[in-house]
């Protein structure tokens, strides 16, 4: 029995992800017998220390859809570099479908200036000082994925320095 308790504690420490449901929609599929109802959940998961992921799940009930979205989000995790004052190192932009998201680092104490699902992605990534703007589509899923795309394009000063030094020696 004591070993089982230790294992559950280890899982609790490992499971330090915070989850936020961005959207739950009731969707229908037209089949031969009529309409089949199901639910689609869009969920963002992050540890507020530079790791974040967006997932989507569909199921016949909301709880099942959320569980599927959590496992999908864990598969699509990315790590982002954060500056000393919890901002991004440089301006960046990302695209997903018709949605485009532009992000710029902001002064310390300005907070997260963003809307919708982009705000959720940034907060769960641990970014505290940033300006973000959604352009094009208002689709929550595409905006969340565009935010993830923008964050995945970030590079640290050291990474850029290493890339330039290897390019010069080649």
Buried (B, 14 or more C-beta within 10 A) or exposed (E): EEEEEEEEEEEEEEEEBEBBBBBBEEEEEEEEEEEEEBBBBBBBBBBBEBBBBBBBBBBEEBEBBBBBBBEBBEEBBBBBBBBEEBBBBBEBBBBBEEBBBBBBBBEEEEEBBBEBBBBBBBBBBBBBBBBBBBEBBEBBBBBBBBBBBBBEBBBBEEEEEEEEEEEEEE
